[in-house]
Amino acid sequence: MGKESLLSDNVKLLLALILLQFCFSGFHIVSRLALNIGVSQIVYPVYRNLIALLLLGPAAYFLEKNERPPLTIPLLVQFFLLALLGFTANQGFYLLGLYYTSPTFASAMQNSVPAITFVMASALRLEKFNITERDGLAKVLGTIASIGGATVITLYKGPPLFKNMEHTQVDVSTEDMAKNTQNFTWGCIYLLGHCFSWAAWMVFQAPVVKKYPAKLSLTSFTCFFGLIQFLVIAAFVETDLEHWKIQSGEEIFTILYAGIVASGIVVALQTWCIQKGGPVFVAVFQPMQTLLVAIMATLIFKDQLYAGGIIGAILIMLGLYLVLWGKNREKKEAKQSEAPLTEPLIDPESRVKGGDVSDIP
């Protein structure tokens, strides 16, 4: 029964992770669809964060009623800064990058976030590594590969992989082609800004969580401040009231998907998966999202794949796995080094029944 139960738990975790990647992939496609049908790049995140706040706020209030520390002015300032990084800059750069590139490139670039996070954490001395050790070398090589891949995607588009899917360009002038290339490059730069702001949000969030461990409430507060920040931007940028009106079923679907699925279901599902399998095991499935997005975008939008994007994506994925491998090995070695300190305090008979619990089952 024990083995069957364990197998059942592993199958549930695997299915949950696959569902999680489908939800993430769907968000890339839905966001592209929203931009295609003319939804404003400011209105879209405002409605998304409003729906997310309506979902997360009540849940945080009731579930963490007895866990929330008292609010202070310094905490509120930190929540505001977290919102600026994790919501406003993150979502704003993402939509700008997606507008000029494609869902596939956006998903591929996101695989570089762990490596960028490692660089930032190391620069702030929050992350320690030894390049002479295998785990330290893996993290450094993985970071170089990820940043190199992102650079390739940004600077080298390359020839199309499927010429039969390429739109006829007989009537396209050299000036227009140069403009398209420039827009693509700017789109990649915006996506890099998205990845850097996401990484900075994760680095900055770590010390805040220690002071305010009620994670759902923390997310709700940052979502609230992110909504306020987008509304302030909208007051200057999006003054046409017609852009705020939802005029079709497609617009309703894209906004509801972004708010309910991408900001609601995904948060709950990802939290459950990390609790059951560990953050490393969850992150290992990230490249699956890029593959799903590439298939969906090709079928739905007839997106073209280019050699530069494929080469860059492979380098980024290689870098992702190297960084994750280094982090996982570092954790295991840390546990092993702590074992002699705790061993005399543990009943020898109880150690026979249990074993080390790894992040990867």
Residue pairs with C-beta under 8 A, 6 or more apart in sequence:
9 276
10 361
12 276
13 273
13 276
13 277
13 361
16 269
16 272
16 273
16 276
17 273
17 277
17 282
17 285
18 285
18 288
19 269
20 266
20 269
20 270
20 273
20 282
20 285
21 285
21 286
21 288
21 289
21 292
22 292
23 261
23 262
23 265
23 266
23 269
24 107
24 262
24 266
24 289
25 107
25 289
25 292
25 293
25 296
26 257
26 261
26 262
26 296
27 257
27 258
27 261
27 262
27 266
28 98
28 103
28 106
28 107
28 289
28 293
28 296
28 297
29 103
29 293
29 296
29 297
29 300
29 301
30 253
30 254
30 257
30 258
30 262
31 44
31 94
31 95
31 98
31 103
31 254
31 258
32 98
32 102
32 103
32 297
32 301
33 250
33 254
33 300
34 44
34 251
34 254
34 255
34 258
35 41
35 44
35 95
35 98
35 99
36 301
37 248
37 250
37 251
37 254
39 251
39 254
39 255
40 238
40 243
40 244
41 92
41 95
41 96
41 99
42 230
42 233
42 234
42 237
42 238
43 234
43 238
43 243
43 244
44 95
44 254
44 255
44 258
45 87
45 91
45 92
45 95
45 230
46 227
46 230
46 231
46 234
47 255
47 258
47 259
48 91
48 255
48 258
48 259
48 262
48 263
49 87
49 91
49 223
49 226
49 227
49 230
49 259
49 263
50 227
50 259
51 255
51 256
51 258
51 259
51 260
51 263
51 264
52 223
52 259
52 263
52 264
53 220
53 223
53 224
53 227
55 259
55 260
55 263
55 264
56 216
56 219
56 220
56 223
56 263
56 264
56 267
57 220
57 224
59 216
60 214
60 216
60 217
60 219
60 220
61 217
63 216
64 214
64 216
64 217
67 213
67 214
67 217
68 212
68 214
68 217
69 75
69 211
69 212
69 213
69 214
75 208
75 211
75 212
76 221
78 204
78 208
78 211
79 208
79 218
79 221
79 222
79 225
80 225
81 204
82 201
82 204
82 205
82 208
82 218
82 222
82 225
83 221
83 222
83 223
83 224
83 225
83 226
83 228
83 229
84 225
84 226
84 229
85 197
85 198
85 200
85 201
85 204
86 197
86 198
86 201
86 205
86 222
86 226
87 222
87 223
87 225
87 226
87 227
87 229
87 230
88 226
88 229
88 230
88 233
89 193
89 194
89 197
90 194
90 197
90 198
90 201
91 226
92 233
93 190
93 191
93 193
93 194
93 197
94 106
94 190
94 191
94 194
96 187
96 190
97 105
97 106
97 109
97 187
97 188
97 189
97 190
97 191
97 193
97 194
98 106
98 187
98 191
99 187
100 183
100 184
100 186
100 187
100 190
101 184
101 187
101 188
101 191
102 297
102 301
102 303
103 293
103 296
103 297
103 301
103 303
104 290
104 293
104 294
104 297
104 303
104 305
104 309
105 153
105 187
105 188
105 191
105 309
106 191
106 194
106 293
107 289
107 290
107 293
107 294
108 149
108 153
108 290
108 309
108 312
108 313
108 316
109 150
109 153
109 188
109 191
109 192
109 194
109 195
109 316
110 194
110 195
110 198
110 286
110 289
110 290
111 146
111 286
111 287
111 290
111 313
111 316
111 317
111 319
111 320
112 146
112 147
112 149
112 150
112 195
112 316
112 319
112 320
113 195
113 198
113 199
113 202
114 146
114 283
114 320
114 323
114 324
115 142
115 143
115 145
115 146
115 147
115 319
115 320
115 323
116 143
116 146
116 147
116 195
116 196
116 199
117 199
117 202
117 203
118 127
118 139
118 142
118 143
118 323
119 143
119 147
119 199
120 199
120 200
120 203
121 127
121 203
122 128
122 129
124 203
126 203
126 206
129 135
129 136
129 139
129 140
129 326
129 330
130 136
131 137
131 140
134 326
134 329
135 325
135 326
135 327
135 329
135 330
135 333
136 326
136 330
137 326
138 322
138 323
138 325
138 326
138 329
139 322
139 323
139 326
139 327
139 330
141 319
141 322
142 318
142 319
142 320
142 321
142 322
142 323
142 324
142 325
142 326
143 319
143 323
144 319
145 315
145 316
145 318
145 319
145 322
146 315
146 316
146 319
146 320
146 323
147 319
148 315
148 319
149 311
149 312
149 313
149 314
149 315
149 316
149 317
149 318
149 319
150 188
150 192
150 195
150 312
150 316
151 312
152 308
152 311
152 312
152 315
153 188
153 308
153 309
153 312
153 313
153 316
154 185
154 188
154 189
154 192
154 312
155 185
155 308
156 308
156 311
156 312
157 181
157 184
157 306
157 308
157 309
158 306
158 307
158 308
158 309
158 310
158 311
159 306
159 307
160 166
160 304
160 305
160 306
160 307
161 304
161 305
161 306
161 307
161 310
162 304
162 305
165 298
165 302
165 304
166 304
169 177
205 218
208 218
209 215
209 218
212 218
215 271
219 267
223 263
238 244
246 252
246 255
270 282
273 282
274 282
277 359
277 360
277 361
278 358
278 359
278 360
279 359
280 324
280 327
280 328
280 331
280 359
280 360
281 359
281 360
281 361
283 320
283 324
284 321
284 324
284 360
286 320
287 317
287 320
290 313
290 317
294 303
294 305
297 303
298 305
328 359
328 360
331 359
332 356
332 358
335 356
